[in-house]
């Protein structure tokens, strides 16, 4: 990857990626349904991900997490099923911060070596590696059996008689047994016992969480007394901070290239301000990407918290989804970037991830073609990173009732399962298109073309941006509820990007204001030859204030018109 390339992240759950089993049982265990392995990411598989356009890969769920699968013959303590979501378990209920999930290993006792080999293999094939850092909570039965010598277990020296102490790693409900609003009995292991109860991961400071809470997790204590006006106790530095620093440095030493940090707003910004610079002292190129949802806190977490990039879920993602679903006008995209107040280049854009509903599900677009204009905006609006989710490039529907994960338009993170499109793409390790439908092949080709443009075109990965919506109100030749238009420019290269969210084709006439010529520093001209980078077709257009740019755009179509500005 060169320094001026746009960051394009490919998110993938190894548990699902390499699983070729097509005879799946809802709620099936590891033996019934199978599980993808780290070794399924062969050189050939990784090359295909690189060819798609990715230069980063986010391996989701590789750190050991609680599971209903019994690995006690490998020296790993069994987890009580009552406090594990799904047979496979949630990747965000970390059981051992210093280990790899055993189900992902071909040889369980060599699981860390297999991960280290995967990192090297990814690098060899042009992919930098991201993994999760889950700082806010751990599995209820957290116990590291790979804790490095000289480090201390989480909770090892806690005073369990205090609900809060800055020296504790957990929050407690003293003298109270854990009694959630559901049954804790298991025929094999009996009733799950926890005394005193610990606070639950989604800030439930009670001994009785319910089924809708993150009951499988317990919250970590960073020195904030939530029950006493959220008072902060950061001096002296809390014990949890040092333990999290050790964990980050441990994984950084494995050669990874960054962390996607889970639910960062549930951890005090002071911790991030302290820990990220310490990690970057030793690993200055390491990326820190934050899952964040409160726009009022974006500046704080980027500048005080020292993150490189933040999710832009509640801004661009929610807006684009609303446009595709036809209850938000396309012109609202303008408000998205304006509301970021100059932070646009530090946001991570996406249309899918493991938390969100699949584009091809009825909960989003149903027809993945309808969302292609949204993907063009996602990829081309700014210089910032973008992300796609394994299977998105084929229109994976996420409409399986896998077990713990119901029929909700999401691909499960809790169950042993496989994805129909990815399984057929795998094709016994060939990772070709032989078993894909015509539409799936079209989608894959479109994503490959678009991501290549976004990654390589300097006007997109390094250039200036100009929004054309204010000068193009509703008319017989432009509908701001259905169409969006903007410019990108780098040196003598100009891109005119037009998207049509409508189910009908449109003949557009686009106004380009004088201010655009001045801001982007190019001269008006008539009868300019432009090439559409998406189709390689040429057309003549006008670039002036007195003649509108005229072009036709197909239903759910987009154009990325490139003009070489030669004097």
C-alpha positions as a printed NumPy array, in Angstrom:
array([[  0.   ,   0.   ,   0.   ],
       [  1.32 ,   3.425,  -0.936],
       [  0.966,   6.419,   1.35 ],
       [ -1.475,   8.204,  -0.964],
       [ -3.883,   5.28 ,  -1.394],
       [ -7.322,   5.499,   0.119],
       [ -7.782,   3.03 ,   2.987],
       [-10.262,   0.317,   1.956],
       [-11.087,  -2.159,   4.707],
       [-12.531,  -5.615,   4.116],
       [-14.281,  -6.869,   7.245],
       [-14.559, -10.624,   7.652],
       [-15.463, -13.122,  10.382],
       [-13.025, -16.034,   9.999],
       [-15.616, -18.249,  11.686],
       [-17.878, -17.796,   8.657],
       [-15.462, -17.106,   5.805],
       [-14.02 , -20.562,   5.24 ],
       [-16.987, -22.662,   6.358],
       [-18.068, -24.692,   3.328],
       [-20.874, -26.649,   5.037],
       [-24.178, -26.132,   3.214],
       [-26.229, -28.466,   5.423],
       [-26.733, -26.242,   8.421],
       [-28.815, -26.81 ,  11.526],
       [-30.249, -23.806,  13.381],
       [-28.519, -23.685,  16.769],
       [-26.107, -26.324,  15.51 ],
       [-22.887, -26.955,  17.385],
       [-19.355, -26.966,  16.023],
       [-19.531, -30.608,  14.965],
       [-22.873, -30.169,  13.183],
       [-22.278, -26.889,  11.381],
       [-18.523, -26.55 ,  11.177],
       [-16.382, -23.463,  11.519],
       [-14.065, -21.525,   9.245],
       [-10.38 , -21.526,  10.136],
       [ -7.58 , -18.977,   9.992],
       [ -5.841, -21.262,   7.526],
       [ -8.771, -20.877,   5.103],
       [ -7.288, -17.483,   4.254],
       [ -4.898, -18.958,   1.749],
       [ -2.603, -16.903,  -0.453],
       [ -5.114, -17.334,  -3.262],
       [ -8.079, -16.216,  -1.125],
       [ -6.203, -13.164,   0.101],
       [ -5.164, -12.267,  -3.442],
       [ -8.835, -12.211,  -4.468],
       [ -9.656,  -9.832,  -1.606],
       [ -6.784,  -7.601,  -2.705],
       [ -8.012,  -7.712,  -6.319],
       [-11.42 ,  -6.556,  -5.096],
       [ -9.699,  -3.36 ,  -3.988],
       [ -9.023,  -3.859,  -0.279],
       [ -5.723,  -2.873,   1.281],
       [ -6.725,  -3.595,   4.893],
       [ -8.484,  -6.652,   6.282],
       [-10.32 ,  -6.63 ,   9.604],
       [-10.333, -10.107,  11.099],
       [-13.354,  -9.92 ,  13.383],
       [-13.609, -12.23 ,  16.376],
       [-10.126, -13.752,  16.478],
       [ -9.428, -13.143,  20.179],
       [-10.653, -15.932,  22.452],
       [-14.235, -15.364,  23.526],
       [-16.752, -17.304,  25.58 ],
       [-18.302, -20.251,  23.745],
       [-20.585, -23.193,  24.402],
       [-18.074, -25.474,  22.685],
       [-16.064, -27.645,  25.063],
       [-12.293, -27.252,  24.65 ],
       [-11.423, -28.574,  28.104],
       [ -9.313, -31.339,  26.55 ],
       [ -7.049, -28.496,  25.363],
       [ -6.752, -27.07 ,  28.863],
       [ -9.378, -24.366,  28.276],
       [-12.029, -24.013,  30.977],
       [-15.621, -24.644,  29.898],
       [-18.026, -21.705,  29.783],
       [-21.453, -21.973,  31.372],
       [-24.013, -21.915,  28.515],
       [-26.398, -19.692,  30.494],
       [-24.027, -16.74 ,  30.089],
       [-22.987, -17.357,  26.469],
       [-25.023, -16.047,  23.551],
       [-25.244, -18.713,  20.852],
       [-23.393, -21.978,  20.431],
       [-20.305, -20.221,  19.048],
       [-20.547, -17.221,  21.37 ],
       [-20.211, -13.501,  20.841],
       [-16.782, -12.275,  19.648],
       [-17.335,  -9.317,  21.98 ],
       [-17.476, -11.411,  25.14 ],
       [-13.713, -11.781,  25.479],
       [-12.651, -14.706,  27.651],
       [ -8.875, -14.303,  27.345],
       [ -7.353, -11.096,  25.989],
       [ -4.078, -12.934,  25.335],
       [ -5.303, -15.841,  23.22 ],
       [ -6.867, -16.816,  19.893],
       [-10.329, -18.392,  19.637],
       [ -9.627, -22.161,  19.555],
       [-12.416, -22.963,  17.072],
       [-10.541, -20.923,  14.433],
       [ -7.428, -23.102,  14.588],
       [ -6.694, -26.165,  12.487],
       [ -4.523, -27.336,  15.38 ],
       [ -5.868, -25.879,  18.613],
       [ -2.558, -26.061,  20.455],
       [ -0.938, -24.07 ,  17.616],
       [ -3.637, -21.388,  17.396],
       [ -1.36 , -18.423,  18.108],
       [  1.184, -19.631,  15.554],
       [ -1.613, -19.938,  12.997],
       [ -2.655, -16.354,  13.706],
       [  0.914, -15.08 ,  13.416],
       [  1.23 , -16.912,  10.097],
       [ -2.035, -15.324,   8.929],
       [ -0.693, -11.854,   9.671],
       [  2.436, -12.554,   7.626],
       [  0.392, -14.122,   4.818],
       [ -1.927, -11.097,   4.726],
       [  1.018,  -8.719,   4.493],
       [  2.572, -10.797,   1.716],
       [ -0.626, -10.393,  -0.283],
       [ -0.935,  -6.634,   0.137],
       [ -3.296,  -6.49 ,   3.107],
       [ -2.633,  -4.729,   6.384],
       [ -4.294,  -6.343,   9.385],
       [ -6.862,  -4.957,  11.821],
       [ -8.266,  -6.822,  14.823],
       [-10.78 ,  -5.897,  17.508],
       [ -9.887,  -4.292,  20.797],
       [-12.847,  -4.657,  23.164],
       [-12.151,  -2.323,  26.088],
       [-15.5  ,  -1.855,  27.802],
       [-16.42 ,  -5.383,  28.87 ],
       [-15.325,  -9.009,  29.049],
       [-17.084, -12.373,  29.327],
       [-18.7  , -13.093,  32.686],
       [-16.273, -15.974,  33.243],
       [-13.178, -14.146,  32.044],
       [-10.011, -15.99 ,  33.006],
       [ -6.811, -15.809,  31.016],
       [ -4.831, -19.041,  30.782],
       [ -2.268, -17.328,  28.52 ],
       [ -1.589, -14.373,  30.798],
       [  2.079, -13.406,  30.255],
       [  4.35 , -13.775,  33.232],
       [  4.783, -10.546,  35.125],
       [  1.243,  -9.364,  34.375],
       [ -1.817,  -9.591,  36.625],
       [ -5.229, -11.1  ,  35.898],
       [ -8.185,  -8.775,  35.6  ],
       [ -9.926,  -8.646,  38.979],
       [ -7.146, -10.552,  40.722],
       [ -6.692,  -7.988,  43.511],
       [-10.19 ,  -6.447,  43.458],
       [-11.944,  -5.623,  46.725],
       [-15.259,  -7.35 ,  46.016],
       [-16.901,  -5.707,  49.004],
       [-16.889,  -2.322,  47.301],
       [-19.268,  -1.456,  44.48 ],
       [-16.636,   0.937,  43.164],
       [-12.961,   1.448,  43.804],
       [-10.482,   3.011,  41.366],
       [ -8.214,   0.072,  42.217],
       [-10.806,  -2.484,  41.062],
       [-11.051,  -3.797,  37.514],
       [-14.76 ,  -4.586,  37.827],
       [-17.879,  -3.032,  39.361],
       [-19.68 ,  -5.081,  41.995],
       [-23.075,  -5.347,  43.601],
       [-21.756,  -6.3  ,  47.069],
       [-23.344,  -9.113,  49.063],
       [-25.735,  -9.852,  46.201],
       [-25.949, -12.931,  44.013],
       [-26.244, -12.602,  40.231],
       [-29.934, -13.228,  39.511],
       [-30.926, -12.145,  35.996],
       [-34.46 , -12.328,  34.621],
       [-33.849, -15.697,  32.974],
       [-32.9  , -19.25 ,  33.938],
       [-29.255, -19.98 ,  34.8  ],
       [-29.615, -23.771,  34.959],
       [-27.781, -26.183,  32.674],
       [-28.269, -29.98 ,  32.968],
       [-24.545, -30.686,  32.676],
       [-23.027, -27.821,  34.657],
       [-25.861, -27.01 ,  37.033],
       [-26.801, -23.434,  37.906],
       [-24.399, -20.627,  37.055],
       [-23.199, -18.895,  40.223],
       [-21.736, -15.402,  40.549],
       [-21.257, -13.817,  43.944],
       [-21.068, -10.98 ,  44.359],
       [-22.684, -10.028,  41.08 ],
       [-20.728,  -7.831,  38.698],
       [-22.185,  -4.95 ,  36.707],
       [-23.237,  -5.884,  33.166],
       [-21.421,  -4.556,  30.078],
       [-24.129,  -2.168,  28.873],
       [-23.884,  -0.103,  32.08 ],
       [-26.409,  -2.124,  34.054],
       [-25.282,  -1.69 ,  37.663],
       [-27.69 ,  -4.301,  38.929],
       [-27.591,  -7.98 ,  39.799],
       [-30.638,  -8.627,  37.609],
       [-30.087,  -7.802,  33.927],
       [-32.621,  -9.091,  31.406],
       [-32.404, -10.915,  28.087],
       [-32.062,  -7.663,  26.151],
       [-28.988,  -6.599,  28.111],
       [-25.409,  -7.602,  27.363],
       [-25.837, -10.167,  30.125],
       [-22.975, -12.324,  28.812],
       [-20.495,  -9.559,  29.68 ],
       [-19.257,  -7.63 ,  32.719],
       [-18.204,  -3.999,  32.592],
       [-14.617,  -2.949,  33.154],
       [-13.779,  -0.143,  35.579],
       [-11.643,   2.707,  34.235],
       [-11.994,   4.876,  37.314],
       [-15.481,   6.322,  36.761],
       [-17.936,   6.036,  39.643],
       [-21.176,   5.8  ,  37.68 ],
       [-23.392,   5.66 ,  40.759],
       [-21.972,   8.854,  42.241],
       [-22.411,  11.522,  39.559],
       [-19.99 ,   9.715,  37.239],
       [-17.141,  11.136,  39.244],
       [-13.672,  10.444,  37.792],
       [-10.758,   8.953,  39.72 ],
       [ -7.83 ,   9.017,  37.281],
       [ -5.012,  10.038,  39.642],
       [ -3.251,   7.795,  40.404],
       [ -3.676,   5.986,  37.098],
       [ -6.248,   3.184,  37.533],
       [ -5.119,  -0.43 ,  37.437],
       [ -7.332,  -1.21 ,  34.41 ],
       [ -5.477,   1.347,  32.282],
       [ -2.139,  -0.417,  32.737],
       [ -3.668,  -3.82 ,  32.028],
       [ -5.267,  -2.582,  28.81 ],
       [ -1.973,  -1.02 ,  27.726],
       [ -0.268,  -4.383,  28.208],
       [ -2.932,  -6.052,  26.066],
       [ -2.611,  -3.529,  23.237],
       [  1.178,  -3.835,  23.223],
       [  0.907,  -7.622,  23.231],
       [ -1.155,  -7.653,  20.021],
       [  0.855,  -4.871,  18.41 ],
       [  3.921,  -7.071,  18.875],
       [  2.266,  -9.697,  16.664],
       [  2.742,  -7.452,  13.636],
       [ -0.824,  -6.24 ,  13.231],
       [ -1.446,  -2.804,  11.728],
       [ -4.317,  -1.474,  13.792],
       [ -7.276,  -1.913,  16.098],
       [-10.971,  -1.41 ,  15.554],
       [-11.934,  -0.325,  19.07 ],
       [-15.363,  -1.405,  20.265],
       [-17.836,   1.042,  21.851],
       [-15.21 ,   3.65 ,  22.692],
       [-17.691,   6.135,  24.158],
       [-18.356,   3.728,  27.028],
       [-14.718,   4.185,  28.094],
       [-13.489,   7.591,  29.349],
       [-11.729,   9.707,  26.747],
       [ -8.946,  10.323,  29.28 ],
       [ -7.954,   6.663,  28.959],
       [ -7.62 ,   6.913,  25.171],
       [ -5.653,  10.15 ,  25.539],
       [ -3.256,   8.263,  27.804],
       [ -3.014,   4.876,  26.087],
       [ -2.917,   5.593,  22.338],
       [  0.203,   7.804,  22.49 ],
       [  1.914,   5.19 ,  24.675],
       [  1.224,   2.462,  22.126],
       [  2.303,   4.714,  19.245],
       [  5.586,   5.476,  20.962],
       [  6.55 ,   1.905,  20.082],
       [  4.303,   1.377,  17.035],
       [  3.859,   4.801,  15.389],
       [  2.122,   3.492,  12.246],
       [ -0.579,   1.597,  14.149],
       [ -4.142,   2.708,  13.334],
       [ -6.82 ,   3.208,  15.969],
       [-10.376,   3.19 ,  14.573],
       [-13.226,   3.931,  16.97 ],
       [-16.766,   2.613,  16.943],
       [-18.587,   5.788,  17.992],
       [-22.188,   6.96 ,  17.719],
       [-22.46 ,  10.422,  19.326],
       [-21.637,  13.205,  16.828],
       [-21.333,  15.7  ,  19.683],
       [-18.344,  13.675,  20.887],
       [-16.577,  13.176,  17.541],
       [-14.143,  16.052,  17.969],
       [-13.371,  14.964,  21.526],
       [-12.511,  11.388,  20.617],
       [-10.483,  12.366,  17.56 ],
       [ -8.506,  15.169,  19.146],
       [ -8.453,  14.453,  22.876],
       [ -8.835,  10.703,  22.461],
       [ -6.155,  10.561,  19.749],
       [ -8.073,   8.221,  17.435],
       [ -7.136,   8.17 ,  13.768],
       [-10.664,   7.535,  12.49 ],
       [-14.244,   7.182,  13.78 ],
       [-17.316,   5.358,  12.482],
       [-19.814,   7.614,  10.709],
       [-22.849,   5.467,  11.326],
       [-25.397,   8.015,  12.543],
       [-24.406,  10.482,   9.822],
       [-23.777,   9.208,   6.323],
       [-24.784,   5.566,   6.87 ],
       [-28.205,   6.392,   8.322],
       [-28.767,   9.056,   5.665],
       [-27.889,   6.797,   2.743],
       [-30.032,   3.994,   4.109],
       [-32.934,   6.437,   4.405],
       [-32.425,   7.641,   0.833],
       [-32.347,   4.095,  -0.514],
       [-35.535,   3.36 ,   1.446],
       [-37.108,   6.509,  -0.038],
       [-37.93 ,   8.437,   3.115],
       [-34.997,  10.885,   3.059],
       [-34.061,  13.149,   0.106],
       [-30.674,  12.755,  -1.538],
       [-29.939,  16.404,  -0.77 ],
       [-29.525,  15.436,   2.898],
       [-26.083,  14.089,   2.002],
       [-24.97 ,  17.718,   1.972],
       [-25.995,  18.12 ,   5.604],
       [-23.992,  15.021,   6.523],
       [-20.624,  16.44 ,   5.51 ],
       [-21.518,  19.939,   6.695],
       [-22.411,  18.623,  10.151],
       [-18.973,  17.039,  10.489],
       [-17.464,  20.539,  10.646],
       [-14.209,  19.673,   8.93 ],
       [-13.805,  16.15 ,  10.348],
       [-14.915,  14.443,   7.123],
       [-11.49 ,  13.055,   6.265],
       [-11.279,  11.296,   9.628],
       [-14.53 ,   9.363,   9.395],
       [-14.9  ,   5.732,   8.314],
       [-17.737,   5.317,   5.802],
       [-19.574,   2.032,   5.217],
       [-22.919,   0.558,   4.145],
       [-22.507,  -2.784,   5.931],
       [-20.803,  -4.231,   8.972],
       [-21.561,  -7.037,  11.414],
       [-23.936,  -4.85 ,  13.473],
       [-26.058,  -3.605,  10.58 ],
       [-28.662,  -5.199,   8.356],
       [-27.503,  -6.474,   5.007],
       [-28.214,  -4.293,   1.982],
       [-29.887,  -7.193,   0.156],
       [-32.192,  -7.971,   3.093],
       [-35.776,  -6.648,   3.126],
       [-34.76 ,  -4.575,   6.158],
       [-32.534,  -2.39 ,   3.961],
       [-32.91 ,  -2.398,   0.164],
       [-33.929,  -5.979,  -0.751],
       [-32.428,  -5.397,  -4.197],
       [-28.672,  -4.697,  -3.786],
       [-28.649,  -2.82 ,  -7.108],
       [-30.732,  -0.078,  -5.449],
       [-27.854,   0.698,  -3.08 ],
       [-25.112,   1.058,  -5.692],
       [-25.539,   4.861,  -5.876],
       [-25.135,   4.937,  -2.085],
       [-21.942,   2.913,  -2.42 ],
       [-20.576,   5.386,  -4.985],
       [-21.194,   8.229,  -2.521],
       [-19.627,   6.191,   0.29 ],
       [-16.512,   5.485,  -1.781],
       [-16.042,   8.854,  -3.482],
       [-17.322,  11.618,  -1.2  ],
       [-14.05 ,  12.256,   0.618],
       [-10.457,  11.12 ,   1.077],
       [-11.356,   9.113,   4.178],
       [-11.31 ,   5.303,   4.68 ],
       [-14.223,   3.13 ,   3.597],
       [-15.208,  -0.391,   4.55 ],
       [-17.148,  -3.26 ,   3.021],
       [-18.293,  -6.434,   4.753],
       [-17.545,  -9.947,   3.483],
       [-20.417, -10.944,   1.176],
       [-21.568,  -7.378,   0.492],
       [-19.868,  -7.523,  -2.898],
       [-22.16 , -10.44 ,  -3.859],
       [-25.416,  -9.221,  -2.322],
       [-25.425, -11.58 ,   0.677],
       [-28.926, -11.368,   2.168],
       [-28.365, -12.198,   5.839],
       [-31.823, -13.743,   5.953],
       [-31.038, -17.015,   7.701],
       [-32.483, -18.007,  11.057],
       [-29.183, -19.298,  12.344],
       [-30.009, -19.961,  15.986],
       [-29.386, -17.351,  18.629],
       [-29.418, -14.811,  15.8  ],
       [-32.954, -14.651,  14.435],
       [-34.33 , -13.694,  11.052],
       [-33.213, -10.069,  11.234],
       [-31.32 ,  -9.287,   8.04 ],
       [-27.953,  -9.605,   9.779],
       [-25.32 , -12.278,   9.367],
       [-24.9  , -13.977,  12.722],
       [-21.949, -13.281,  14.996],
       [-23.208, -15.757,  17.611],
       [-23.67 , -19.039,  15.741],
       [-21.688, -21.616,  13.779],
       [-22.868, -20.904,  10.249],
       [-21.831, -20.224,   6.668],
       [-22.955, -17.661,   4.082],
       [-24.483, -18.847,   0.832],
       [-22.713, -16.385,  -1.473],
       [-19.323, -16.67 ,   0.221],
       [-19.577, -20.458,   0.288],
       [-20.227, -20.572,  -3.467],
       [-17.45 , -18.039,  -4.103],
       [-15.1  , -20.263,  -2.088],
       [-15.8  , -23.134,  -4.478],
       [-13.429, -25.552,  -2.724],
       [-10.743, -22.958,  -2.289],
       [-10.806, -21.673,  -5.871],
       [-12.431, -18.343,  -4.927],
       [-13.714, -17.881,  -8.451],
       [-17.085, -16.864,  -9.893],
       [-18.031, -20.209, -11.414],
       [-20.962, -20.785,  -9.04 ],
       [-22.2  , -17.198,  -8.868],
       [-25.385, -15.906, -10.476],
       [-25.383, -13.261, -13.215],
       [-26.384, -10.568, -10.718],
       [-23.707, -11.645,  -8.232],
       [-21.058, -11.49 , -10.935],
       [-22.269,  -8.019, -11.915],
       [-22.145,  -6.81 ,  -8.3  ],
       [-18.656,  -8.201,  -7.787],
       [-17.425,  -6.537, -10.974],
       [-19.057,  -3.236,  -9.985],
       [-17.512,  -3.252,  -6.507],
       [-14.125,  -4.17 ,  -7.958],
       [-14.299,  -1.303, -10.445],
       [-15.569,   1.221,  -7.887],
       [-13.099,   0.319,  -5.142],
       [-10.246,   0.442,  -7.64 ],
       [-11.319,   3.934,  -8.693],
       [-11.626,   5.086,  -5.079],
       [ -8.251,   3.673,  -4.128],
       [ -6.228,   4.799,  -7.142],
       [ -7.772,   8.043,  -8.414],
       [ -5.908,  10.924,  -6.8  ],
       [ -8.925,  13.212,  -7.132],
       [-10.732,  10.855,  -4.728],
       [ -7.975,   9.747,  -2.369],
       [ -6.205,  13.115,  -2.187],
       [ -8.306,  15.752,  -3.942],
       [-10.637,  18.644,  -3.191],
       [-14.427,  18.344,  -2.91 ],
       [-17.203,  20.658,  -4.131],
       [-20.909,  20.031,  -3.513],
       [-23.167,  21.038,  -6.425],
       [-26.521,  20.673,  -4.695],
       [-27.061,  24.298,  -3.646],
       [-26.94 ,  25.46 ,  -7.267],
       [-29.192,  22.66 ,  -8.552],
       [-32.661,  23.031,  -7.033],
       [-35.711,  21.072,  -8.079],
       [-36.364,  21.375, -11.799],
       [-37.551,  19.362, -14.755],
       [-33.902,  18.348, -15.288],
       [-32.781,  17.658, -11.73 ],
       [-34.495,  16.19 ,  -8.676],
       [-32.528,  16.773,  -5.448],
       [-34.704,  14.195,  -3.705],
       [-33.377,  11.509,  -6.042],
       [-30.071,  12.778,  -7.441],
       [-26.826,  13.95 ,  -5.893],
       [-23.966,  15.698,  -7.669],
       [-20.477,  16.758,  -6.607],
       [-16.981,  17.431,  -7.922],
       [-13.566,  16.099,  -6.941],
       [-10.311,  17.584,  -8.259],
       [ -6.586,  16.919,  -8.   ],
       [ -4.128,  19.017, -10.015],
       [ -5.306,  18.753, -13.665],
       [ -7.81 ,  15.944, -13.087],
       [-11.49 ,  16.761, -12.494],
       [-14.166,  14.217, -11.572],
       [-17.871,  14.965, -11.912],
       [-19.763,  12.421,  -9.815],
       [-23.488,  11.986, -10.342],
       [-25.742,   9.42 ,  -8.68 ],
       [-29.381,   8.579,  -9.289],
       [-31.337,   6.909,  -6.493],
       [-34.47 ,   6.805,  -8.64 ],
       [-36.019,   3.681, -10.144],
       [-36.275,   5.593, -13.436],
       [-33.546,   6.901, -15.691],
       [-33.107,  10.658, -15.84 ],
       [-31.825,  13.206, -18.325],
       [-29.921,  15.681, -16.188],
       [-28.849,  19.253, -16.734],
       [-26.351,  20.269, -14.045],
       [-25.433,  23.831, -13.124],
       [-21.795,  24.464, -12.229],
       [-21.369,  27.784, -10.381],
       [-18.599,  30.326, -10.815],
       [-17.489,  29.572,  -7.278],
       [-16.626,  25.988,  -8.299],
       [-14.254,  27.226, -11.005],
       [-12.611,  29.607,  -8.555],
       [-12.378,  27.2  ,  -5.613],
       [-11.102,  24.29 ,  -7.713],
       [ -8.995,  26.569,  -9.911],
       [ -9.991,  25.569, -13.437],
       [-11.337,  27.479, -16.419],
       [-14.772,  27.097, -18.02 ],
       [-14.819,  25.267, -21.35 ],
       [-17.281,  23.849, -23.874],
       [-17.422,  20.455, -25.601],
       [-15.055,  18.7  , -23.26 ],
       [-14.426,  14.994, -23.71 ],
       [-15.158,  13.042, -20.533],
       [-14.765,   9.353, -19.776],
       [-17.053,   7.562, -17.339],
       [-14.674,   5.575, -15.155],
       [-17.419,   3.087, -14.277],
       [-18.173,   2.11 , -17.886],
       [-15.187,   3.452, -19.902],
       [-17.672,   5.212, -22.204],
       [-16.868,   8.69 , -23.546],
       [-19.216,  11.637, -23.904],
       [-18.89 ,  15.349, -24.673],
       [-20.038,  17.74 , -21.971],
       [-19.971,  21.432, -21.188],
       [-18.114,  22.906, -18.21 ],
       [-19.282,  26.481, -17.985],
       [-21.611,  28.78 , -16.075],
       [-23.766,  29.61 , -19.087],
       [-24.278,  26.083, -20.453],
       [-25.511,  23.346, -18.164],
       [-23.764,  19.961, -18.149],
       [-26.148,  17.577, -19.921],
       [-26.061,  13.809, -19.504],
       [-28.336,  10.804, -19.104],
       [-28.141,   8.541, -16.083],
       [-29.781,   5.147, -15.716],
       [-32.101,   3.974, -12.957],
       [-30.022,   3.392,  -9.803],
       [-27.098,   4.489, -11.937],
       [-23.999,   6.543, -11.295],
       [-21.394,   8.319, -13.359],
       [-17.829,   9.223, -12.472],
       [-16.853,  11.487, -15.348],
       [-13.143,  12.24 , -15.578],
       [-11.861,  15.261, -17.477],
       [ -8.228,  16.09 , -18.066],
       [ -7.973,  19.864, -17.668],
       [ -5.471,  20.807, -20.328],
       [ -5.094,  24.51 , -21.164]])
